[in-house]
């Protein structure tokens, strides 16, 4: 190696040792008030404009899902019906009765316990509840 390479190695080692034993000066970089705090972007959460933007983004995601489903040979989604399901009050059961959702959840939990006793991997309860509910209403 050339003497220039050795000099660079020595300089980097000295800088490394100084940075290691220093009092954490590198952690204070930028905290001296010279840089202003980042300003929030977009409308305030919960404002009418925020809800409008959220609605537009949900519609775009549902439209993209519908487009993918059509490309795979399936039927297009009814975007307005899907939005109505998402906005429906409840615990995620959507169009299903709360009691039915609770009963299906108990069924899935029991099935999961049997799987664990048999040495199989447990399933995700919420996704299994949704899958079972979807099987009820094809």
N, CA, C and O atoms as a GROMACS GRO file, in nm:
protein
  552
    1UNK      N    1   0.083  -0.117   0.000
    1UNK     CA    2   0.000   0.000   0.000
    1UNK      C    3   0.087   0.124   0.000
    1UNK      O    4   0.200   0.125   0.050
    2UNK      N    5   0.030   0.226  -0.058
    2UNK     CA    6   0.107   0.350  -0.064
    2UNK      C    7   0.098   0.423   0.069
    2UNK      O    8   0.014   0.394   0.153
    3UNK      N    9   0.186   0.518   0.085
    3UNK     CA   10   0.188   0.594   0.211
    3UNK      C   11   0.063   0.680   0.226
    3UNK      O   12   0.022   0.712   0.337
    4UNK      N   13   0.004   0.718   0.113
    4UNK     CA   14  -0.119   0.798   0.117
    4UNK      C   15  -0.235   0.715   0.175
    4UNK      O   16  -0.318   0.767   0.250
    5UNK      N   17  -0.241   0.586   0.138
    5UNK     CA   18  -0.345   0.499   0.190
    5UNK      C   19  -0.326   0.479   0.340
    5UNK      O   20  -0.424   0.479   0.415
    6UNK      N   21  -0.203   0.462   0.384
    6UNK     CA   22  -0.176   0.444   0.527
    6UNK      C   23  -0.212   0.571   0.604
    6UNK      O   24  -0.266   0.564   0.714
    7UNK      N   25  -0.183   0.685   0.546
    7UNK     CA   26  -0.216   0.812   0.610
    7UNK      C   27  -0.368   0.825   0.625
    7UNK      O   28  -0.416   0.869   0.730
    8UNK      N   29  -0.444   0.787   0.522
    8UNK     CA   30  -0.589   0.794   0.527
    8UNK      C   31  -0.643   0.700   0.635
    8UNK      O   32  -0.735   0.736   0.709
    9UNK      N   33  -0.587   0.580   0.644
    9UNK     CA   34  -0.630   0.484   0.746
    9UNK      C   35  -0.606   0.540   0.885
    9UNK      O   36  -0.693   0.530   0.972
   10UNK      N   37  -0.491   0.599   0.908
   10UNK     CA   38  -0.458   0.654   1.039
   10UNK      C   39  -0.552   0.770   1.073
   10UNK      O   40  -0.600   0.780   1.186
   11UNK      N   41  -0.578   0.857   0.975
   11UNK     CA   42  -0.667   0.970   0.999
   11UNK      C   43  -0.807   0.920   1.033
   11UNK      O   44  -0.870   0.971   1.126
   12UNK      N   45  -0.857   0.822   0.961
   12UNK     CA   46  -0.991   0.768   0.988
   12UNK      C   47  -0.997   0.699   1.125
   12UNK      O   48  -1.098   0.708   1.195
   13UNK      N   49  -0.891   0.630   1.162
   13UNK     CA   50  -0.887   0.569   1.294
   13UNK      C   51  -0.891   0.673   1.405
   13UNK      O   52  -0.962   0.656   1.504
   14UNK      N   53  -0.815   0.782   1.388
   14UNK     CA   54  -0.814   0.888   1.490
   14UNK      C   55  -0.952   0.951   1.500
   14UNK      O   56  -1.002   0.973   1.610
   15UNK      N   57  -1.015   0.979   1.386
   15UNK     CA   58  -1.150   1.037   1.387
   15UNK      C   59  -1.248   0.940   1.453
   15UNK      O   60  -1.336   0.983   1.528
   16UNK      N   61  -1.235   0.813   1.425
   16UNK     CA   62  -1.323   0.714   1.485
   16UNK      C   63  -1.308   0.706   1.635
   16UNK      O   64  -1.407   0.695   1.708
   17UNK      N   65  -1.185   0.710   1.682
   17UNK     CA   66  -1.159   0.705   1.827
   17UNK      C   67  -1.215   0.830   1.895
   17UNK      O   68  -1.274   0.821   2.002
   18UNK      N   69  -1.195   0.945   1.832
   18UNK     CA   70  -1.246   1.070   1.890
   18UNK      C   71  -1.399   1.066   1.894
   18UNK      O   72  -1.459   1.108   1.994
   19UNK      N   73  -1.462   1.018   1.788
   19UNK     CA   74  -1.609   1.012   1.785
   19UNK      C   75  -1.661   0.915   1.889
   19UNK      O   76  -1.768   0.937   1.946
   20UNK      N   77  -1.589   0.808   1.914
   20UNK     CA   78  -1.632   0.708   2.010
   20UNK      C   79  -1.625   0.761   2.153
   20UNK      O   80  -1.715   0.736   2.233
   21UNK      N   81  -1.518   0.834   2.185
   21UNK     CA   82  -1.503   0.881   2.323
   21UNK      C   83  -1.562   1.020   2.344
   21UNK      O   84  -1.558   1.071   2.456
   22UNK      N   85  -1.617   1.081   2.243
   22UNK     CA   86  -1.676   1.214   2.259
   22UNK      C   87  -1.803   1.205   2.341
   22UNK      O   88  -1.850   1.095   2.371
   23UNK      N   89  -1.857   1.317   2.378
   23UNK     CA   90  -1.974   1.321   2.466
   23UNK      C   91  -2.105   1.318   2.389
   23UNK      O   92  -2.202   1.379   2.433
   24UNK      N   93  -2.112   1.251   2.278
   24UNK     CA   94  -2.236   1.237   2.202
   24UNK      C   95  -2.270   1.360   2.121
   24UNK      O   96  -2.388   1.391   2.101
   25UNK      N   97  -2.170   1.431   2.073
   25UNK     CA   98  -2.194   1.552   1.996
   25UNK      C   99  -2.272   1.522   1.867
   25UNK      O  100  -2.350   1.605   1.820
   26UNK      N  101  -2.252   1.404   1.813
   26UNK     CA  102  -2.322   1.370   1.688
   26UNK      C  103  -2.472   1.357   1.709
   26UNK      O  104  -2.549   1.372   1.614
   27UNK      N  105  -2.515   1.330   1.833
   27UNK     CA  106  -2.658   1.319   1.861
   27UNK      C  107  -2.724   1.455   1.873
   27UNK      O  108  -2.846   1.466   1.864
   28UNK      N  109  -2.645   1.560   1.895
   28UNK     CA  110  -2.700   1.695   1.908
   28UNK      C  111  -2.704   1.769   1.776
   28UNK      O  112  -2.748   1.884   1.772
   29UNK      N  113  -2.659   1.707   1.670
   29UNK     CA  114  -2.659   1.773   1.540
   29UNK      C  115  -2.803   1.804   1.500
   29UNK      O  116  -2.888   1.715   1.501
   30UNK      N  117  -2.828   1.929   1.466
   30UNK     CA  118  -2.961   1.969   1.423
   30UNK      C  119  -3.053   2.011   1.535
   30UNK      O  120  -3.164   2.056   1.509
   31UNK      N  121  -3.009   1.998   1.659
   31UNK     CA  122  -3.096   2.034   1.771
   31UNK      C  123  -3.067   2.174   1.823
   31UNK      O  124  -3.119   2.212   1.928
   32UNK      N  125  -2.986   2.252   1.753
   32UNK     CA  126  -2.950   2.385   1.801
   32UNK      C  127  -3.051   2.491   1.762
   32UNK      O  128  -3.030   2.609   1.790
   33UNK      N  129  -3.160   2.452   1.699
   33UNK     CA  130  -3.264   2.547   1.667
   33UNK      C  131  -3.247   2.616   1.534
   33UNK      O  132  -3.330   2.699   1.497
   34UNK      N  133  -3.143   2.586   1.463
   34UNK     CA  134  -3.124   2.650   1.333
   34UNK      C  135  -3.221   2.596   1.229
   34UNK      O  136  -3.266   2.669   1.140
   35UNK      N  137  -3.252   2.468   1.239
   35UNK     CA  138  -3.345   2.408   1.144
   35UNK      C  139  -3.486   2.414   1.204
   35UNK      O  140  -3.508   2.367   1.316
   36UNK      N  141  -3.581   2.471   1.130
   36UNK     CA  142  -3.717   2.478   1.185
   36UNK      C  143  -3.780   2.338   1.188
   36UNK      O  144  -3.746   2.252   1.107
   37UNK      N  145  -3.872   2.317   1.281
   37UNK     CA  146  -3.939   2.186   1.285
   37UNK      C  147  -4.023   2.168   1.159
   37UNK      O  148  -4.072   2.265   1.101
   38UNK      N  149  -4.039   2.044   1.116
   38UNK     CA  150  -4.117   2.022   0.993
   38UNK      C  151  -4.262   2.063   1.014
   38UNK      O  152  -4.322   2.035   1.118
   39UNK      N  153  -4.316   2.129   0.914
   39UNK     CA  154  -4.455   2.172   0.922
   39UNK      C  155  -4.545   2.059   0.875
   39UNK      O  156  -4.512   1.989   0.779
   40UNK      N  157  -4.658   2.041   0.942
   40UNK     CA  158  -4.749   1.935   0.899
   40UNK      C  159  -4.804   1.967   0.760
   40UNK      O  160  -4.832   2.082   0.726
   41UNK      N  161  -4.818   1.861   0.682
   41UNK     CA  162  -4.872   1.878   0.547
   41UNK      C  163  -5.012   1.821   0.542
   41UNK      O  164  -5.046   1.730   0.617
   42UNK      N  165  -5.092   1.874   0.457
   42UNK     CA  166  -5.227   1.826   0.440
   42UNK      C  167  -5.322   1.888   0.539
   42UNK      O  168  -5.281   1.964   0.628
   43UNK      N  169  -5.449   1.857   0.524
   43UNK     CA  170  -5.550   1.916   0.613
   43UNK      C  171  -5.542   1.856   0.753
   43UNK      O  172  -5.488   1.747   0.771
   44UNK      N  173  -5.595   1.927   0.852
   44UNK     CA  174  -5.594   1.874   0.988
   44UNK      C  175  -5.676   1.746   0.997
   44UNK      O  176  -5.778   1.734   0.929
   45UNK      N  177  -5.634   1.650   1.077
   45UNK     CA  178  -5.708   1.525   1.090
   45UNK      C  179  -5.851   1.551   1.139
   45UNK      O  180  -5.874   1.629   1.231
   46UNK      N  181  -5.946   1.482   1.075
   46UNK     CA  182  -6.085   1.493   1.114
   46UNK      C  183  -6.160   1.608   1.049
   46UNK      O  184  -6.281   1.620   1.066
   47UNK      N  185  -6.089   1.693   0.975
   47UNK     CA  186  -6.155   1.805   0.910
   47UNK      C  187  -6.236   1.754   0.790
   47UNK      O  188  -6.212   1.643   0.742
   48UNK      N  189  -6.330   1.835   0.741
   48UNK     CA  190  -6.408   1.792   0.624
   48UNK      C  191  -6.320   1.762   0.502
   48UNK      O  192  -6.346   1.668   0.427
   49UNK      N  193  -6.216   1.842   0.483
   49UNK     CA  194  -6.126   1.818   0.370
   49UNK      C  195  -6.051   1.687   0.387
   49UNK      O  196  -6.029   1.615   0.290
   50UNK      N  197  -6.011   1.656   0.511
   50UNK     CA  198  -5.942   1.530   0.538
   50UNK      C  199  -6.034   1.412   0.509
   50UNK      O  200  -5.990   1.314   0.447
   51UNK      N  201  -6.160   1.419   0.552
   51UNK     CA  202  -6.255   1.310   0.526
   51UNK      C  203  -6.280   1.295   0.376
   51UNK      O  204  -6.295   1.184   0.326
   52UNK      N  205  -6.285   1.408   0.305
   52UNK     CA  206  -6.306   1.402   0.160
   52UNK      C  207  -6.188   1.333   0.091
   52UNK      O  208  -6.207   1.248   0.004
   53UNK      N  209  -6.066   1.371   0.129
   53UNK     CA  210  -5.948   1.308   0.070
   53UNK      C  211  -5.943   1.160   0.103
   53UNK      O  212  -5.907   1.078   0.018
   54UNK      N  213  -5.978   1.124   0.225
   54UNK     CA  214  -5.980   0.983   0.265
   54UNK      C  215  -6.081   0.906   0.180
   54UNK      O  216  -6.052   0.796   0.134
   55UNK      N  217  -6.199   0.964   0.159
   55UNK     CA  218  -6.300   0.900   0.076
   55UNK      C  219  -6.253   0.878  -0.067
   55UNK      O  220  -6.277   0.774  -0.126
   56UNK      N  221  -6.184   0.979  -0.122
   56UNK     CA  222  -6.131   0.966  -0.258
   56UNK      C  223  -6.027   0.856  -0.266
   56UNK      O  224  -6.025   0.779  -0.362
   57UNK      N  225  -5.939   0.847  -0.164
   57UNK     CA  226  -5.836   0.744  -0.165
   57UNK      C  227  -5.897   0.604  -0.152
   57UNK      O  228  -5.850   0.510  -0.216
   58UNK      N  229  -5.999   0.590  -0.069
   58UNK     CA  230  -6.066   0.461  -0.056
   58UNK      C  231  -6.130   0.421  -0.188
   58UNK      O  232  -6.120   0.306  -0.230
   59UNK      N  233  -6.195   0.517  -0.254
   59UNK     CA  234  -6.257   0.489  -0.383
   59UNK      C  235  -6.151   0.445  -0.486
   59UNK      O  236  -6.174   0.353  -0.564
   60UNK      N  237  -6.036   0.512  -0.485
   60UNK     CA  238  -5.928   0.475  -0.578
   60UNK      C  239  -5.876   0.334  -0.550
   60UNK      O  240  -5.851   0.258  -0.644
   61UNK      N  241  -5.861   0.299  -0.421
   61UNK     CA  242  -5.812   0.165  -0.388
   61UNK      C  243  -5.913   0.059  -0.430
   61UNK      O  244  -5.875  -0.046  -0.482
   62UNK      N  245  -6.041   0.085  -0.407
   62UNK     CA  246  -6.144  -0.011  -0.448
   62UNK      C  247  -6.150  -0.024  -0.599
   62UNK      O  248  -6.170  -0.134  -0.651
   63UNK      N  249  -6.132   0.087  -0.670
   63UNK     CA  250  -6.132   0.082  -0.816
   63UNK      C  251  -6.013   0.001  -0.866
   63UNK      O  252  -6.025  -0.076  -0.962
   64UNK      N  253  -5.898   0.017  -0.802
   64UNK     CA  254  -5.780  -0.061  -0.841
   64UNK      C  255  -5.804  -0.210  -0.815
   64UNK      O  256  -5.766  -0.294  -0.896
   65UNK      N  257  -5.866  -0.243  -0.701
   65UNK     CA  258  -5.898  -0.383  -0.672
   65UNK      C  259  -5.994  -0.439  -0.776
   65UNK      O  260  -5.978  -0.553  -0.821
   66UNK      N  261  -6.092  -0.359  -0.814
   66UNK     CA  262  -6.188  -0.402  -0.915
   66UNK      C  263  -6.118  -0.426  -1.049
   66UNK      O  264  -6.145  -0.525  -1.117
   67UNK      N  265  -6.029  -0.336  -1.086
   67UNK     CA  266  -5.955  -0.350  -1.212
   67UNK      C  267  -5.870  -0.477  -1.213
   67UNK      O  268  -5.865  -0.548  -1.313
   68UNK      N  269  -5.803  -0.506  -1.099
   68UNK     CA  270  -5.724  -0.629  -1.091
   68UNK      C  271  -5.812  -0.753  -1.104
   68UNK      O  272  -5.776  -0.850  -1.169
   69UNK      N  273  -5.928  -0.746  -1.040
   69UNK     CA  274  -6.021  -0.860  -1.044
   69UNK      C  275  -6.070  -0.882  -1.187
   69UNK      O  276  -6.085  -0.996  -1.230
   70UNK      N  277  -6.096  -0.776  -1.261
   70UNK     CA  278  -6.141  -0.788  -1.400
   70UNK      C  279  -6.029  -0.845  -1.486
   70UNK      O  280  -6.054  -0.929  -1.572
   71UNK      N  281  -5.905  -0.800  -1.462
   71UNK     CA  282  -5.792  -0.852  -1.540
   71UNK      C  283  -5.773  -1.002  -1.517
   71UNK      O  284  -5.727  -1.073  -1.606
   72UNK      N  285  -5.809  -1.050  -1.397
   72UNK     CA  286  -5.796  -1.193  -1.368
   72UNK      C  287  -5.916  -1.273  -1.418
   72UNK      O  288  -5.923  -1.394  -1.400
   73UNK      N  289  -6.010  -1.204  -1.482
   73UNK     CA  290  -6.125  -1.274  -1.539
   73UNK      C  291  -6.247  -1.272  -1.450
   73UNK      O  292  -6.345  -1.340  -1.480
   74UNK      N  293  -6.245  -1.198  -1.343
   74UNK     CA  294  -6.358  -1.193  -1.251
   74UNK      C  295  -6.454  -1.080  -1.285
   74UNK      O  296  -6.438  -1.010  -1.385
   75UNK      N  297  -6.554  -1.066  -1.201
   75UNK     CA  298  -6.653  -0.961  -1.218
   75UNK      C  299  -6.604  -0.832  -1.153
   75UNK      O  300  -6.533  -0.836  -1.052
   76UNK      N  301  -6.640  -0.717  -1.210
   76UNK     CA  302  -6.600  -0.590  -1.147
   76UNK      C  303  -6.677  -0.569  -1.016
   76UNK      O  304  -6.791  -0.614  -1.001
   77UNK      N  305  -6.613  -0.500  -0.924
   77UNK     CA  306  -6.677  -0.470  -0.796
   77UNK      C  307  -6.775  -0.355  -0.811
   77UNK      O  308  -6.756  -0.266  -0.894
   78UNK      N  309  -6.879  -0.357  -0.730
   78UNK     CA  310  -6.970  -0.243  -0.720
   78UNK      C  311  -6.907  -0.151  -0.616
   78UNK      O  312  -6.919  -0.174  -0.496
   79UNK      N  313  -6.839  -0.047  -0.662
   79UNK     CA  314  -6.761   0.041  -0.575
   79UNK      C  315  -6.848   0.104  -0.467
   79UNK      O  316  -6.810   0.108  -0.350
   80UNK      N  317  -6.966   0.154  -0.506
   80UNK     CA  318  -7.053   0.219  -0.408
   80UNK      C  319  -7.101   0.121  -0.301
   80UNK      O  320  -7.111   0.158  -0.184
   81UNK      N  321  -7.130  -0.003  -0.340
   81UNK     CA  322  -7.173  -0.103  -0.242
   81UNK      C  323  -7.058  -0.138  -0.148
   81UNK      O  324  -7.079  -0.157  -0.028
   82UNK      N  325  -6.936  -0.146  -0.200
   82UNK     CA  326  -6.820  -0.175  -0.116
   82UNK      C  327  -6.796  -0.062  -0.016
   82UNK      O  328  -6.764  -0.088   0.100
   83UNK      N  329  -6.811   0.061  -0.061
   83UNK     CA  330  -6.793   0.175   0.030
   83UNK      C  331  -6.901   0.172   0.138
   83UNK      O  332  -6.874   0.201   0.254
   84UNK      N  333  -7.023   0.138   0.099
   84UNK     CA  334  -7.131   0.129   0.198
   84UNK      C  335  -7.100   0.022   0.302
   84UNK      O  336  -7.128   0.040   0.420
   85UNK      N  337  -7.042  -0.091   0.258
   85UNK     CA  338  -7.004  -0.196   0.353
   85UNK      C  339  -6.896  -0.147   0.449
   85UNK      O  340  -6.899  -0.176   0.568
   86UNK      N  341  -6.800  -0.071   0.394
   86UNK     CA  342  -6.691  -0.021   0.479
   86UNK      C  343  -6.742   0.082   0.580
   86UNK      O  344  -6.692   0.089   0.692
   87UNK      N  345  -6.841   0.160   0.540
   87UNK     CA  346  -6.892   0.264   0.628
   87UNK      C  347  -7.001   0.215   0.721
   87UNK      O  348  -7.046   0.290   0.807
   88UNK      N  349  -7.045   0.090   0.704
   88UNK     CA  350  -7.153   0.037   0.788
   88UNK      C  351  -7.104   0.026   0.931
   88UNK      O  352  -6.991  -0.016   0.955
   89UNK      N  353  -7.189   0.062   1.028
   89UNK     CA  354  -7.147   0.048   1.168
   89UNK      C  355  -7.138  -0.098   1.206
   89UNK      O  356  -7.209  -0.182   1.150
   90UNK      N  357  -7.052  -0.128   1.300
   90UNK     CA  358  -7.039  -0.265   1.347
   90UNK      C  359  -6.897  -0.297   1.382
   90UNK      O  360  -6.811  -0.209   1.384
   91UNK      N  361  -6.873  -0.424   1.411
   91UNK     CA  362  -6.741  -0.467   1.456
   91UNK      C  363  -6.663  -0.534   1.344
   91UNK      O  364  -6.583  -0.624   1.371
   92UNK      N  365  -6.686  -0.493   1.220
   92UNK     CA  366  -6.613  -0.552   1.109
   92UNK      C  367  -6.689  -0.664   1.043
   92UNK      O  368  -6.641  -0.720   0.944
   93UNK      N  369  -6.807  -0.699   1.095
   93UNK     CA  370  -6.886  -0.803   1.033
   93UNK      C  371  -6.952  -0.756   0.906
   93UNK      O  372  -6.998  -0.838   0.826
   94UNK      N  373  -6.956  -0.623   0.885
   94UNK     CA  374  -7.013  -0.570   0.763
   94UNK      C  375  -7.162  -0.595   0.758
   94UNK      O  376  -7.237  -0.542   0.840
   95UNK      N  377  -7.206  -0.674   0.662
   95UNK     CA  378  -7.348  -0.696   0.642
   95UNK      C  379  -7.404  -0.807   0.731
   95UNK      O  380  -7.522  -0.839   0.720
   96UNK      N  381  -7.323  -0.864   0.818
   96UNK     CA  382  -7.367  -0.975   0.902
   96UNK      C  383  -7.410  -0.926   1.040
   96UNK      O  384  -7.360  -0.825   1.090
   97UNK      N  385  -7.502  -0.998   1.099
   97UNK     CA  386  -7.553  -0.971   1.232
   97UNK      C  387  -7.439  -0.989   1.333
   97UNK      O  388  -7.355  -1.077   1.318
   98UNK      N  389  -7.439  -0.905   1.435
   98UNK     CA  390  -7.333  -0.912   1.538
   98UNK      C  391  -7.332  -1.048   1.608
   98UNK      O  392  -7.226  -1.101   1.639
   99UNK      N  393  -7.449  -1.102   1.631
   99UNK     CA  394  -7.456  -1.232   1.697
   99UNK      C  395  -7.397  -1.342   1.610
   99UNK      O  396  -7.331  -1.433   1.660
  100UNK      N  397  -7.422  -1.334   1.478
  100UNK     CA  398  -7.366  -1.432   1.386
  100UNK      C  399  -7.214  -1.422   1.385
  100UNK      O  400  -7.144  -1.524   1.387
  101UNK      N  401  -7.164  -1.300   1.381
  101UNK     CA  402  -7.019  -1.281   1.381
  101UNK      C  403  -6.959  -1.338   1.509
  101UNK      O  404  -6.854  -1.403   1.505
  102UNK      N  405  -7.023  -1.315   1.624
  102UNK     CA  406  -6.972  -1.367   1.751
  102UNK      C  407  -6.974  -1.520   1.752
  102UNK      O  408  -6.881  -1.583   1.802
  103UNK      N  409  -7.080  -1.579   1.695
  103UNK     CA  410  -7.089  -1.724   1.691
  103UNK      C  411  -6.982  -1.784   1.600
  103UNK      O  412  -6.920  -1.885   1.634
  104UNK      N  413  -6.961  -1.721   1.486
  104UNK     CA  414  -6.857  -1.770   1.394
  104UNK      C  415  -6.720  -1.755   1.459
  104UNK      O  416  -6.634  -1.842   1.442
  105UNK      N  417  -6.699  -1.646   1.533
  105UNK     CA  418  -6.570  -1.626   1.600
  105UNK      C  419  -6.547  -1.737   1.703
  105UNK      O  420  -6.435  -1.786   1.715
  106UNK      N  421  -6.650  -1.776   1.777
  106UNK     CA  422  -6.637  -1.886   1.874
  106UNK      C  423  -6.603  -2.016   1.802
  106UNK      O  424  -6.520  -2.094   1.848
  107UNK      N  425  -6.668  -2.038   1.688
  107UNK     CA  426  -6.641  -2.158   1.608
  107UNK      C  427  -6.495  -2.162   1.562
  107UNK      O  428  -6.429  -2.265   1.570
  108UNK      N  429  -6.447  -2.048   1.514
  108UNK     CA  430  -6.309  -2.041   1.465
  108UNK      C  431  -6.210  -2.060   1.579
  108UNK      O  432  -6.108  -2.127   1.562
  109UNK      N  433  -6.239  -2.002   1.696
  109UNK     CA  434  -6.149  -2.020   1.811
  109UNK      C  435  -6.142  -2.167   1.852
  109UNK      O  436  -6.035  -2.218   1.883
  110UNK      N  437  -6.259  -2.235   1.851
  110UNK     CA  438  -6.259  -2.377   1.887
  110UNK      C  439  -6.181  -2.458   1.784
  110UNK      O  440  -6.106  -2.549   1.820
  111UNK      N  441  -6.199  -2.424   1.657
  111UNK     CA  442  -6.125  -2.494   1.551
  111UNK      C  443  -5.975  -2.472   1.567
  111UNK      O  444  -5.895  -2.563   1.547
  112UNK      N  445  -5.938  -2.349   1.604
  112UNK     CA  446  -5.797  -2.317   1.624
  112UNK      C  447  -5.739  -2.395   1.741
  112UNK      O  448  -5.626  -2.443   1.733
  113UNK      N  449  -5.816  -2.409   1.849
  113UNK     CA  450  -5.768  -2.486   1.964
  113UNK      C  451  -5.746  -2.632   1.927
  113UNK      O  452  -5.650  -2.694   1.973
  114UNK      N  453  -5.834  -2.688   1.846
  114UNK     CA  454  -5.816  -2.827   1.801
  114UNK      C  455  -5.691  -2.840   1.714
  114UNK      O  456  -5.618  -2.939   1.724
  115UNK      N  457  -5.667  -2.740   1.630
  115UNK     CA  458  -5.546  -2.743   1.546
  115UNK      C  459  -5.420  -2.742   1.632
  115UNK      O  460  -5.325  -2.816   1.605
  116UNK      N  461  -5.419  -2.658   1.736
  116UNK     CA  462  -5.302  -2.647   1.822
  116UNK      C  463  -5.281  -2.779   1.896
  116UNK      O  464  -5.167  -2.826   1.908
  117UNK      N  465  -5.390  -2.840   1.945
  117UNK     CA  466  -5.377  -2.968   2.016
  117UNK      C  467  -5.326  -3.077   1.922
  117UNK      O  468  -5.258  -3.170   1.966
  118UNK      N  469  -5.359  -3.067   1.794
  118UNK     CA  470  -5.315  -3.166   1.696
  118UNK      C  471  -5.172  -3.139   1.649
  118UNK      O  472  -5.117  -3.216   1.570
  119UNK      N  473  -5.112  -3.029   1.698
  119UNK     CA  474  -4.975  -2.998   1.660
  119UNK      C  475  -4.964  -2.916   1.532
  119UNK      O  476  -4.854  -2.900   1.478
  120UNK      N  477  -5.075  -2.864   1.482
  120UNK     CA  478  -5.073  -2.782   1.361
  120UNK      C  479  -5.059  -2.635   1.399
  120UNK      O  480  -5.079  -2.596   1.514
  121UNK      N  481  -5.024  -2.556   1.298
  121UNK     CA  482  -5.008  -2.412   1.320
  121UNK      C  483  -5.145  -2.348   1.341
  121UNK      O  484  -5.240  -2.380   1.269
  122UNK      N  485  -5.158  -2.256   1.439
  122UNK     CA  486  -5.286  -2.186   1.456
  122UNK      C  487  -5.309  -2.089   1.340
  122UNK      O  488  -5.215  -2.036   1.282
  123UNK      N  489  -5.436  -2.067   1.308
  123UNK     CA  490  -5.474  -1.976   1.201
  123UNK      C  491  -5.502  -1.838   1.259
  123UNK      O  492  -5.528  -1.824   1.378
  124UNK      N  493  -5.498  -1.736   1.173
  124UNK     CA  494  -5.534  -1.601   1.214
  124UNK      C  495  -5.685  -1.598   1.232
  124UNK      O  496  -5.760  -1.622   1.137
  125UNK      N  497  -5.731  -1.568   1.351
  125UNK     CA  498  -5.873  -1.580   1.385
  125UNK      C  499  -5.957  -1.484   1.302
  125UNK      O  500  -6.060  -1.524   1.247
  126UNK      N  501  -5.916  -1.357   1.293
  126UNK     CA  502  -5.998  -1.259   1.222
  126UNK      C  503  -6.012  -1.292   1.074
  126UNK      O  504  -6.120  -1.278   1.017
  127UNK      N  505  -5.902  -1.335   1.010
  127UNK     CA  506  -5.912  -1.368   0.868
  127UNK      C  507  -5.997  -1.494   0.847
  127UNK      O  508  -6.067  -1.505   0.746
  128UNK      N  509  -5.992  -1.588   0.941
  128UNK     CA  510  -6.075  -1.708   0.931
  128UNK      C  511  -6.222  -1.675   0.953
  128UNK      O  512  -6.309  -1.733   0.888
  129UNK      N  513  -6.250  -1.582   1.045
  129UNK     CA  514  -6.388  -1.540   1.066
  129UNK      C  515  -6.442  -1.478   0.938
  129UNK      O  516  -6.554  -1.509   0.895
  130UNK      N  517  -6.364  -1.390   0.878
  130UNK     CA  518  -6.408  -1.324   0.754
  130UNK      C  519  -6.426  -1.425   0.642
  130UNK      O  520  -6.522  -1.416   0.566
  131UNK      N  521  -6.334  -1.522   0.631
  131UNK     CA  522  -6.345  -1.623   0.526
  131UNK      C  523  -6.471  -1.706   0.545
  131UNK      O  524  -6.542  -1.736   0.449
  132UNK      N  525  -6.499  -1.743   0.670
  132UNK     CA  526  -6.619  -1.822   0.697
  132UNK      C  527  -6.746  -1.743   0.667
  132UNK      O  528  -6.842  -1.796   0.611
  133UNK      N  529  -6.746  -1.616   0.703
  133UNK     CA  530  -6.861  -1.531   0.672
  133UNK      C  531  -6.879  -1.514   0.522
  133UNK      O  532  -6.991  -1.510   0.472
  134UNK      N  533  -6.768  -1.504   0.450
  134UNK     CA  534  -6.777  -1.494   0.304
  134UNK      C  535  -6.832  -1.620   0.243
  134UNK      O  536  -6.903  -1.614   0.143
  135UNK      N  537  -6.800  -1.735   0.302
  135UNK     CA  538  -6.854  -1.862   0.252
  135UNK      C  539  -7.006  -1.867   0.272
  135UNK      O  540  -7.077  -1.929   0.193
  136UNK      N  541  -7.055  -1.802   0.377
  136UNK     CA  542  -7.199  -1.800   0.402
  136UNK      C  543  -7.275  -1.720   0.297
  136UNK      O  544  -7.387  -1.754   0.261
  137UNK      N  545  -7.214  -1.613   0.248
  137UNK     CA  546  -7.276  -1.527   0.146
  137UNK      C  547  -7.185  -1.521   0.024
  137UNK      O  548  -7.108  -1.425   0.010
  138UNK      N  549  -7.191  -1.620  -0.065
  138UNK     CA  550  -7.104  -1.616  -0.183
  138UNK      C  551  -7.144  -1.504  -0.278
  138UNK      O  552  -7.081  -1.486  -0.382
   0.00000   0.00000   0.00000
